[in-house]
Amino acid sequence: MLTNVGPLLEGRRMVICAGSGGVGKTTTAAAVGLGLAEQGLKVAVVTIDPARRLANALGLQELDNEPRRVELDAPGELWAMMLDAKRTFDQLIEHLAPDEKTRDEVLANRIYQQLSSAVAGSQEFTAIAKLYELDRDGDYDVLVLDTPPSRNALDFLDAPGRLTGFFQGRAIRVFMRPAGISGRILGRGTGVVFGILQRVTGVDLLRDLSVFFRSLGGMIDGFTERAKRVGALLEDPATTFLIVTAPRHDPVEEAIFFHRKLREASMPFGGLVVNRVHQPPDDALGTAVATELGPALAERVSVATRELAALAARDAANVQRLRDELGDPPTILVPELEDDVHDLDGLALVRSHLFQ
């Protein structure tokens, strides 16, 4: 077992915290950022967790799509942001558009507005795309990403490849041929349907589709190149994945599943952080306390001690199974805390267990 996550992060530019829901992943990401800032580094923590717990843990009222500085008494700097997938996608269009006219056409297009909000993988891809931009700009020493629950987090591992496949696919190429939409692709019957739809709704969907695909045509190479670079960033040796879990059956199974997917995708795995681990009771202390309480209270203490011992044994068995399944990786245990983390003081307590 390790007592300090520092060696796992040495020389890393990007730290991605992944795991199932409810295991303290957001808190771990924030505590890692805090610990690195206290070592004198300039750190940005990025979350796509819709529960917005990161802002609370960092003592901020809110987070948005641009990094905000956390006030710390530390030699380094800690910044945090809450990813807005739609805004990030818009910024990507603004960056890739060949001119202002094309940019404005795409951003105002109804098809784009729906696609950028609802397309499968857009949130995951834009999360990594945002990290890519932050990495490229070079304003931070380390970037820490707090991801959604693990099976959703797998989406961003596949997102660069899926996006590349979409833009290089036969279907989209057909749509962008001259007369591809209004000519051979849509027959007379389909054209009538679009005409009725326009009269009833006032929406010229055929025109919107035509403008969308025509405008997008000049950006396909940019999207494809960006997706390739994002994929390379995930595989870069300067990136590391920390799998965050808890010593219970379901989170352990999720951790095993995610580790297997990381290995299959050749992604750099750094180690495990196991949160909320019950510690075995101090038998000598329990006996001494019980002696002072009298028979009735002593029995209650004895019951509580046995229950805690059972929980500690269960946790130890689950941790051992996890380490056996993953080939005895570097592992840090964070004990069960008395209260949930909801401010910087609580976050500092978690940090103390990660950076001992």
Residue pairs with C-beta under 8 A, 6 or more apart in sequence:
1 331
1 332
1 333
2 8
2 271
2 330
2 331
2 332
3 332
3 356
4 332
4 354
4 355
4 356
5 32
5 35
5 242
5 271
5 273
5 332
5 354
5 355
6 35
6 39
6 355
7 330
8 240
8 242
8 270
8 271
8 330
9 15
9 32
9 36
9 142
9 240
9 270
11 238
12 142
12 238
12 239
12 240
12 270
13 135
13 141
13 142
13 143
13 236
13 238
13 239
14 131
14 135
14 142
14 143
14 144
14 145
14 233
14 236
14 238
14 239
14 240
15 29
15 32
15 142
15 143
15 144
15 145
15 239
15 240
15 242
15 270
16 144
16 145
16 147
16 234
16 239
16 240
16 241
16 242
17 25
17 28
17 29
17 32
17 144
17 145
17 146
17 147
17 241
17 242
17 244
17 273
18 25
18 147
18 150
18 153
18 241
18 242
18 243
18 244
18 258
19 25
19 149
19 150
19 153
19 243
19 244
19 245
19 251
19 254
19 255
19 258
20 149
20 150
20 245
20 250
20 251
20 254
20 255
21 148
21 149
22 246
22 251
23 244
23 245
23 246
23 251
23 275
23 276
24 244
24 246
24 275
24 276
24 334
24 341
24 350
25 49
25 146
25 147
25 244
26 47
26 49
26 51
26 53
26 54
26 57
26 146
27 53
27 57
27 275
27 341
27 347
27 350
28 146
28 242
28 244
28 273
28 275
28 334
28 350
28 354
29 45
29 47
29 54
29 144
29 145
29 146
30 45
30 54
30 57
30 58
30 80
30 146
30 347
31 347
31 350
31 351
31 354
32 45
32 144
32 242
32 351
32 354
33 43
33 44
33 45
33 78
33 80
33 142
33 144
34 72
34 74
34 78
34 344
34 347
34 348
34 351
35 351
35 354
35 355
36 43
36 76
36 141
36 142
36 144
37 43
37 72
37 74
37 75
37 76
37 77
37 78
38 72
38 74
38 75
38 76
38 351
38 355
39 75
39 76
39 355
40 74
40 75
40 76
41 76
41 77
41 141
41 142
42 76
42 77
42 79
42 139
42 140
42 141
42 142
43 76
43 77
43 78
43 79
43 140
43 141
43 142
43 143
43 144
44 67
44 79
44 80
44 81
44 134
44 139
44 140
44 142
44 143
44 144
45 54
45 58
45 78
45 79
45 80
45 81
45 144
45 145
45 146
46 80
46 81
46 82
46 83
46 127
46 130
46 131
46 134
46 143
46 144
46 145
46 146
47 54
47 63
47 80
47 81
47 82
47 83
47 145
47 146
48 82
48 83
48 85
48 123
48 124
48 127
48 145
48 146
48 147
48 148
49 82
49 146
49 148
52 62
52 63
52 82
54 63
54 80
54 82
54 146
55 61
55 62
55 63
55 80
55 82
56 342
56 343
57 341
57 342
57 343
57 344
57 346
57 347
58 70
58 78
58 80
58 344
58 347
59 70
59 71
59 343
59 344
60 68
60 70
60 80
62 82
63 80
63 81
63 82
64 81
64 82
64 84
65 81
65 82
65 83
65 84
65 87
65 88
65 130
66 81
67 79
67 80
67 81
67 134
68 79
68 80
68 81
69 77
69 78
69 79
70 78
70 79
70 80
70 344
72 78
72 344
76 141
79 140
83 123
83 126
83 127
83 130
85 117
85 122
85 123
85 126
85 127
86 116
86 117
88 126
88 127
88 129
88 130
89 116
89 122
89 126
90 107
90 116
91 133
92 126
92 129
92 223
92 226
93 103
93 106
93 107
93 112
93 116
93 219
94 103
94 107
95 222
96 219
96 222
96 223
96 226
97 103
97 106
97 218
97 219
98 218
98 219
102 215
102 218
102 219
105 211
105 215
106 112
106 212
106 215
106 216
106 219
107 113
109 208
109 211
109 212
109 215
110 203
110 205
110 208
111 208
111 209
111 212
112 212
115 122
116 122
120 155
120 162
121 155
121 156
121 158
121 159
121 162
121 163
123 155
124 148
124 152
124 153
124 155
124 156
124 159
125 156
125 159
125 160
125 162
125 163
125 227
125 230
127 145
127 147
127 156
128 156
128 159
128 160
128 230
128 233
128 234
129 226
129 230
131 143
131 145
131 233
132 226
132 229
132 230
132 233
134 140
134 143
135 143
135 233
147 153
147 156
149 254
150 254
150 255
150 257
150 258
151 254
151 257
151 258
153 258
154 258
154 261
157 234
157 261
157 262
157 265
157 267
159 227
159 230
160 227
160 228
160 230
160 231
160 234
161 227
161 231
163 223
163 224
163 227
164 224
164 227
164 228
164 231
166 172
167 220
167 223
167 224
167 227
168 224
172 213
172 220
174 180
174 185
175 181
175 185
175 209
175 213
176 213
176 214
176 216
176 217
180 213
181 206
181 209
181 210
181 213
182 191
182 206
182 210
186 194
186 206
191 206
194 204
194 205
194 206
197 203
197 205
198 204
198 205
198 206
233 239
234 265
234 267
235 265
235 266
235 267
235 268
236 268
237 268
239 267
239 268
240 268
240 269
240 270
241 262
241 267
241 268
241 269
241 270
242 270
242 271
242 272
242 273
243 255
243 258
243 259
243 262
243 269
243 271
243 272
243 273
244 272
244 273
244 275
245 251
245 252
245 254
245 255
245 272
245 273
245 274
245 275
245 322
246 252
246 274
246 275
246 276
246 277
247 274
247 276
247 277
247 278
247 314
247 315
247 316
247 318
247 319
247 322
248 318
249 318
252 318
252 321
252 322
255 272
255 322
255 326
256 322
256 325
256 326
259 269
259 325
259 326
262 269
263 269
269 329
270 330
271 329
271 330
271 331
271 332
272 322
272 323
272 326
272 329
272 330
272 331
272 332
273 331
273 332
273 334
273 354
274 319
274 322
274 331
274 332
274 333
274 334
275 334
276 334
276 335
276 336
276 337
277 315
277 319
277 333
277 334
277 335
277 336
278 308
278 311
278 312
278 314
278 315
278 335
278 336
279 312
279 335
279 336
280 308
280 309
280 312
280 313
281 305
281 308
281 309
281 312
283 305
286 301
286 302
286 305
289 301
290 297
290 298
290 301
290 302
291 298
293 301
319 331
319 333
323 329
323 331
332 353
332 354
333 353
334 350
334 353
334 354
335 353
337 346
337 349
337 350
339 346
340 346
341 347
341 349
341 350
